[in-house]
Amino acid sequence: MHTATRPTQVIAARPYTYASDIWSLGCVLYEMAARRTAFESVGLPQLMFKIIRTAYEPLPMVFSRPFQQLVCVWVLAAAHHSDGTTVGQS
């Protein structure tokens, strides 16, 4: 079983930025709240795909909508660049 431990920039061999730190913080908050990792797979290629596509289960509904949105925005932080492209695009 593989879990996300590297920011999307590192996986895609792009320069590390502050967005990577925000993404990592979002993942930590997600794990603390949900008690599971945001991104998990049986193989590294599938894990990379999930991270790039930000495919993760939503947080439990016991958390406030603002908190859920905050975590979502932070998990999306490193996956999307200011030019509108995602990490997986050339």
Buried (B, 14 or more C-beta within 10 A) or exposed (E): EBEBEBBBBBBBEBEEBEBBBBBBBBBEBBBEBBEEBBBBBEEEEBBBBBBBEBEBEEBEEEBEEEEBEBBBEBBBBBBBBEEEEBBBEE
